[in-house]
């Protein structure tokens, strides 16, 4: 079989099989079917919506621009005012009472008495008088302690009486025995006197009996004294125990009296806060406080003051007797007049920087109010200087040029540059000595 050939002859390819060259796209217009009426309506609706959105956006931009222009015109001008100018500095402090008495949990005598439970307490902010009951603590444990110490004391007193009776009986027995020994010694001495008329053996016996009687009497005499000293020591031990029990009983009685605390002055009861339940809250009935914890104050509301820390940069302008205005952060509607009562002579290092120092300044408060209580935060405005009927303008209306100061005063449709002479100033306002008049309109930020 012949193998198939892999090559073809050109003579064998017919013209009909030759591929035609590729042609580009036909650019001639082709017939298209007319659009449906529903598609035209959708396209018109979308076009109208886009046009409406564009008109609304343009109108909003024009309105905002107009408002911005009007706002800028208002913000860029200010009137010259004539009023009292006050130069002041503000500090913050804490209200406290000038006259106060701290009420702390009593420190009880004895061991194991570290905490007390409050059973009754005066309400916070209530008026109290001297001698009124401020707080009562649970004293059942103290009453039980008094009974226990009293029983112990009476038992020791009875033991001392019994010991004295026993010692008296022993003393009588010892004295009797000593008297017998003394009598035996005297008898032996009389028998020795017979030695001249008795036999030699009886004489030796009499001498031995005398020596024995003397030794017995001497021993009993010494023993008698030692027994009395020992009895006295035993009795003294019991007396010391009795005295200690009596002292403990008196301590327990005093502890029961300490369970009730009375006011030592007329004033207002102010309850302090303590840490309980994971937060700070006022002490109330049923709480347990440790001995020595100050949980209440009795303050005289007629005399209150503010204690504040003033930076060393501001202290130079402060003087005792300067007028101040005191406001309470908790009650913005309240304000009180006052004066600087005292300025500390020694500065304290700031907690934030070792270079910055503060001084304690005390401000006295004029007037009283039921809401004016200790531990309230306050803002104190200290009046450094006052200029009555001064012409005052905002500081941003003044510009400086070559060591001189100018303002831009409205003149018709424009502004006129005018030189002015400045006076006192604070952070926001500037007084004008000359160059402007009351009611004139100035341009703000003229530069």
C-alpha positions, 0 to 999 in steps of 0.5 A: 500500500502506498503511503499517503503524501504529506505534500500537495501539488498546486495543480491539484488545488481548485480555484474555488478552494482558495480563501478570500482576503479578510474584509473590514467592517461594513460602514454602510448604514444598515436598516434598524427597527424603530424604538419602542414608545415605552423606551422613549418615555423612560429616557425622557423621565431620566433626563428630567430627573437629572435636570431637576437635580442639577437645578437644585444643586445650583440653588443650594450652592447659591444660597450657601454662598449668600449666607456665607457672604452675610456671615462674613460681613457680620463677623468682620465688623465690630462696634466700639462700646463704652463700659467698665473694663475689668482685667481679671484672671480665673483660678479654680479651687475647692470650697471649704468651711472656715469653722468646721469639726471633723467627725471620725469613727472612734478609736476604741480601747482594746484589741480586735476593735477595728471596724464599726457599723453605723446604725443611725446618722444625721442626714447630709445637709441637715442643720444640727445644734450643739449636743445633738446626736450625729451618729450612733454605732452598733454597741452590742459587742461593747455591752457584751465586752462590759459584762465579760470584764465585769464578771472577770473583775468580780471573780478576781475580787472574790479570789482575793478575799478567799486568798486573804482568808486562806493566808490568815489561817496559814499565818495563825497555824504558823504563829501557833507552831512558832509559839510552840517552838519558843515554848519548847526552847524555854523549857529546854533552857530550864532543863539545862539549869538542872545539869548540876544536880542530874547525872552526866547522861541526863545533862548531855540530853538536856543540852542536845534538847536545848540545841534542837529547840533553838534550831527549830525555833530559828528555822520556824522564825525564818520560814515564817517570814518567808511564808509571809513574803510569798503570801504577800506576792501571791496576793499582789498578783491577784490584785494586779489582775483585779486592777487590770480587769477593772481597767478593762471594764472601764475601757469597755464602758467608755467604748459604749459611750463612744458609740454615740457621737454628739455635735460640739457646735451649731452648723450643718452636717456634711457627709463625706464619701468613701470607697465602696462597691467599686465606686465613691459614694456617701456614707450611709446607715448600715455601712461599716467604717474603720476606726479613725475614718473621717466620715462627716463634718459639722461646718459653720455655713456662715463662714465659707472660703475657697482654697485654690492653687495659683500658678507662679506666673499669675501670683505676682499680680495678686494682693491680699484684699483684692475683690473676686467673684466666685462661681460654683461649677455645680450651680452656675446660677449662683455667684458670690463676691469675696476677697483674697484672704491670704497668699502662701509664702512658700510655693509647691512643686507641680505634680506635672512639672518640676519647673512649674510651681503653685501657691495656695491662695485662700479666698473669703466668700461673702454671703451664704446659701443652702447650696454652698457646701464644702468640697464643691468645685468653684471658679474664682475670677480675680479682679486685677484692674478696673477702668470705668467708662472705657472705650472697648473694642475686640483685640483683633480690630487693632493692627500694628505698623512701625511701632504704631497702632491703627484701626480700620473705621467704616467710612461710607462704603469703605474703611478709613485707617486711623491711628489709636492710642491703646490702654489696658487689655485682656485676652479678648478685649482692648481699651482705646484711650484716643482715636475712636468714638463710641458706636463707630464700626471697625473692621476685624482682622484688617490685615 
